[in-house]
Amino acid sequence: MYTPRSRFNRSGHRSSPKQNENIDKQIRVLHQAMALKLIAQPQLRQQVIGTIESRYQNGLLRHGGYLVWICLMECIEESPDDFIQGVIADTPQMRKLRRKTPFINVLTEQERQHALHNIIL
């Protein structure tokens, strides 16, 4: 029986639904912090757009995912609240897209730890 890779932990063992829920919660909190930083520091946006474009051109991002990320990045200036809500939306599609985020290197390790510090798992 085929099981998607996301259902396995790093050691190759099957992840429990509770583990996946906790991971998704952490990823969502990190994305909220990254979204806020992208709003506050517009100079980081081109880096993210470059990652989206590169992944799409190299076949690492499907067209639907590409459209979601690009549309979110396009609305960041005029509608930052919609941008944040879109990035942290608790939908199956966004949970999947966040697992392979284009928001790489947006947070420093210290910012990442700070964002995760207050999560109650």
Solvent accessible surface area in square Angstrom, and as a share of the most:
residue,aa,sasa,rsa
1,M,210,0.94
2,Y,179,0.68
3,T,20,0.12
4,P,54,0.34
5,R,164,0.60
6,S,59,0.38
7,R,115,0.42
8,F,65,0.27
9,N,47,0.24
10,R,243,0.89
11,S,81,0.52
12,G,38,0.36
13,H,122,0.54
14,R,128,0.47
15,S,10,0.06
16,S,47,0.30
17,P,116,0.73
18,K,117,0.50
19,Q,80,0.36
20,N,30,0.16
21,E,106,0.48
22,N,33,0.17
23,I,62,0.32
24,D,29,0.15
25,K,91,0.38
26,Q,58,0.26
27,I,31,0.16
28,R,89,0.33
29,V,43,0.25
30,L,24,0.12
31,H,3,0.02
32,Q,76,0.34
33,A,26,0.20
34,M,15,0.07
35,A,0,0.00
36,L,91,0.45
37,K,30,0.13
38,L,0,0.00
39,I,46,0.23
40,A,75,0.58
41,Q,63,0.28
42,P,73,0.46
43,Q,134,0.59
44,L,31,0.15
45,R,31,0.11
46,Q,123,0.55
47,Q,72,0.32
48,V,0,0.00
49,I,48,0.25
50,G,33,0.32
51,T,20,0.12
52,I,0,0.00
53,E,61,0.27
54,S,55,0.35
55,R,55,0.20
56,Y,65,0.25
57,Q,135,0.60
58,N,103,0.53
59,G,65,0.62
60,L,131,0.65
61,L,25,0.12
62,R,202,0.74
63,H,103,0.46
64,G,38,0.37
65,G,7,0.06
66,Y,34,0.13
67,L,80,0.40
68,V,35,0.20
69,W,1,0.01
70,I,24,0.12
71,C,75,0.45
72,L,19,0.09
73,M,7,0.03
74,E,127,0.57
75,C,37,0.22
76,I,6,0.03
77,E,121,0.54
78,E,161,0.72
79,S,33,0.21
80,P,49,0.31
81,D,106,0.55
82,D,87,0.45
83,F,0,0.00
84,I,20,0.10
85,Q,112,0.50
86,G,20,0.19
87,V,0,0.00
88,I,16,0.08
89,A,28,0.22
90,D,90,0.47
91,T,57,0.33
92,P,100,0.63
93,Q,95,0.42
94,M,11,0.05
95,R,72,0.26
96,K,148,0.63
97,L,23,0.11
98,R,5,0.02
99,R,76,0.28
100,K,154,0.65
101,T,26,0.15
102,P,2,0.01
103,F,2,0.01
104,I,77,0.39
105,N,125,0.64
106,V,3,0.02
107,L,32,0.16
108,T,75,0.44
109,E,107,0.48
110,Q,152,0.67
111,E,61,0.27
112,R,91,0.33
113,Q,94,0.42
114,H,134,0.60
115,A,19,0.15
116,L,36,0.18
117,H,142,0.63
118,N,114,0.58
119,I,31,0.16
120,I,149,0.76
121,L,105,0.52
